[in-house]
Each structure stands twice: as C-alpha cells, then as structure tokens.
C-alpha cells in the first residue's frame, strides 16, 4: 500500500484541461486583437515603403550631408542644445522636490487609505497628460520659451516619480523602521532615518532615468515653442533645410548619448 | 519607586486565513497574560514556537497592540498601551526602552555610528534628531557605548557590512546610548553562532549587574535561558505556565511545556 502511495506522489504534475484552455484562449484573444487592429493601424499599406523608395531616398540624401559649414550657426545650435538640457535639469529637479512628499502620501504603508487613494489618483492624472499638452497650457500662462517646458516636464515627471518612489517606499524592510520607532522617534524621524536610507539608491536611480527621458522630451517640447534645440529643429524642417536638420539631429544624438552615459556612470557610483 | 514592568490580563488575537470552513478564524497569541517586574531582573521568556514569546515582548514597547479589553501595559511608570490602544506617553516610555531583535533592526545603509546615535532620538529635540545634529558630548556618548560593546573601531562602517554578532552588539550599543533602563531582546542570539551568542548574552548580564538595567529576553534555547537569566517565564499557547527561578524547572516540567519540540529546545547538551 505504502509503495503505491509513494508512486502516486512521484507522478509529475499535469496541467489541467481548464488551465490548458485558458492558455490557448489567451493566445487566441491576443491573435484576434492583432487582426482587429490590422486595418486601423494601416498595416496593409506596408508595401508602400518599398514602392515609394525613390522619393524617400531623395529625401534622405540631404541627411547624408549634414551641414556643419557655418561655425556661428553650429555654435548657436550647441547653445540651444544646452538650453534644452537646462530645461531637462530644472524640470527633473523640481519634479523630484514635488515627488518626495507626494510619494510618501501615496505609499500605503505610510499614509492612511483616505490620503493615499486621492493622492494616487491625482498623480495618475499628472502622468496621463502628455508633456506636450501640459506644455501648451503653460505657454498660455508664462508665454513661449523654456520656462513653459520646465513646468510641463516638472508636472508630468512628478506624476511618474511619485508612483515609482512610492513603490520603493512600499517595498522597504519593516525591522529597521521599528528599530527607530522603538527608540522613541517621531513618525517623521522614522521616515527620515528608517525609510529614506533604504529607498535612497532606488530613488536616485529612478530620478536619473527620468532626467535622461526628460532630456529627450525637452527636445520635442521645442516643437510647440518651448525654446531650445527642438524649436530650431522644427524651424529648419519647415524651411526644407534637411542638411541643417541632419546637423541638428546629430547634435541631439550626441547630447543624448552623453547624458545617458553620464547618468549611467552616476548611477553606478551612487547606487 | 514604580515597577519596571506591569502587565495585566493582556490578550492578543490574530485573524487567521481559514484553511477549511470549520477552522478557527482567530488565533490567540496571548491569553490573559499578567506579570510584574519590580526590580531590575533578567527574565527569560521561553516556550515552544508560536507560544506568544515575541508577541508579549513586542507588546511591551507597543509595537503590537493587545485586543480591546486588555488591561494596561505599564513600563517604567508610563502606560504603553491599554484596552488595545497606545498610551499617550508611549514615546517617552520607548525612549527608556532598549529594543534588540533577532534581525538586529539596524538600518543597513547607515553607519554603525549613526545607527547607535539613533538611540538619542527620544531624548533630544525632534528637529535636531530629524537632521542628525548630534552635539560633541552626544557623539562621545555614542563612541563610549560602541566601546562598551567592543566595536568602536567599526563606527564608520555601514551596518550591513558587519557580521551578525557585530550588528547585534550595535543594537545593544543603541540601547546603551538610549540610557535604557529596560532592554527587551527578541531572540537576540537566534542568528548567531554559539561563541558570539555567549558574548552577546554576557553583555546583557553585564548591563544588568553593573548598570542595573532590567532585561527581558525571549530565547528559544532553554539552556541559555537557564544559564543567563534569574527568572523564567514560560509560555504555552499564549498562557504563562511557569513563572519562577531558573532552577525551579526540571526536565519533566520542560518536556511538559515544550511537548514534542523539547529536543530542539536545547542548543547544546544541558549537562
């Protein structure tokens, strides 16, 4: 009897019919979703890519000859690129300042539900509205220029960072916090000495990621008049000056790579 | 002079996830527990796993709240909790209470010095504690405490880089910085090797005998409790089943308390 029982126990687990059907159903659903969106996304027109290749290559030819001939113009582009980076720096730093208190209010292990729930929804809203949309609103408020871009980035990033920061807070170890509580520390001291040291590396890492992405977003914000390199890029596209556009694109790419590398190096050191 | 500890009919139930429809929904971790400590003793809390040792110890500092209707927990003349609610001056009580836990409760990324200095939080103005602005005298006090436990040379190291024994001594140093009149130690030697465990226990004995600090320690190892404590409180199913001198416990009585777990209750041969 005992042997039969142990053989039974050794039988490898079988996937039940219900689980199998569920798996196949999920794949089927996914396939159906792709088929449904085939027309809407115009995937059927993909062959046009080959058919219109002649036009495209003429258009791209100018890109292969970036115009770096005029030094003063190039210096101007680099200055504008620097403006864009400054927009990203301030947009990120302001958002960190705002995200820290909001993230603590979002964290369910710190704030009671009646606070964390509404604050979370507010952060959802900030995240849901694209920087470009926020940017147009700020253009009206403070006029065209980099400040509108800074404010748009700051607000959108606050939504993103508050969510990321609060998730880090919710994952902290409880014993060190209890250690601080047990010495007679206040609630705020528990956060400063028990929570912040634990989340510090992750927060730094998240903030640097957001800075990288802000630098890219700040470029796009130039398109709506928020200054910097994006605005110059847009002006040149509108005047069909593709050799110049190509030069600007290269400057942007170089700057973004530089920022990513610096930020990666910082992350490695700080985290 | 008030008692160091006074606990009157303290009960604590935990909600259980029902395994089967007829399973009990709550688990009584503490069942009408009462005891007092009138002079600085070394009390060993023993009992099988799940008998309520840690729950009782953590209730003494208000980290766990008893059920509604529970009597008061009065520590050093201050009400820590009563009727399932924290007392008004619980922070003042905690300032005089040193807490030492199995997992050390230190903040891993902070230096050993800062961790020990956190023992000052309950004694200095909140704002100064929030920013860690220790006075030169306070810094001296922290270093003296680290010296007492024999790890002053590790002061600048991050807590997480220290060995288990060093971290445990760091937690005791924090209690010394607190000038704690009562130390609550929750399985302080459970994650240590026998040699380090002995040193930690001897340190607690030293604090009790030379500085008049009361010590309540939960220990899974009966032999440690009998060797280092002068009074034993044995818990079983949330009830105190023995309260008396260590030499009043004989093997039969212990077998009765521990049941089948008795074989794991000794670290070494008791002889």
Interface residues (C-beta under 8 A of the other chain):
Chain A: X175 X176 X178 X179 X180 X181 X182 X183 X184 X185 X186 X188 X189 X192 X193 X194 X197 X198 X200 X201
Chain B: X61 X63 X91 X92 X93 X94 X95 X96 X97 X99 X101 X103 X104 X105 X106 X107 X108 X109 X110 X114 X118 X119 X120 X121 X122 X123 X126 X129 X130 X132 X171 X174 X178
